[in-house]
Amino acid sequence: MRITPEGDALAEKRCAAQSEVADRILSTLTPEEVESLNVLTEKIIHQCKDMGVRGERKHGRHHRHGKGRSCRK
């Protein structure tokens, strides 16, 4: 199976857009804060892997919210 040239172009466009958004989000942080964020993120990723958490997403929302409920407690 191969990706068509159109599919490849779409993937490139999406990757560039995601990268631009990430850059905009992180632009408020200093280089030191970005480094700290990277270190903390790596620690969290390693802990998740140690716990057997897999990074698969379900279709749709990450989980269902009832009326008036959110992720935060």
Contacts in CASP RR format, 6 or more apart in sequence:
PFRMAT RR
TARGET T0000
AUTHOR 0000-0000-0000
METHOD contacts of the structure
MODEL  1
MRITPEGDALAEKRCAAQSEVADRILSTLTPEEVESLNVLTEKIIHQCKD
MGVRGERKHGRHHRHGKGRSCRK
3 11 0 8 1.000
26 34 0 8 1.000
26 37 0 8 1.000
29 37 0 8 1.000
48 55 0 8 1.000
65 71 0 8 1.000
END
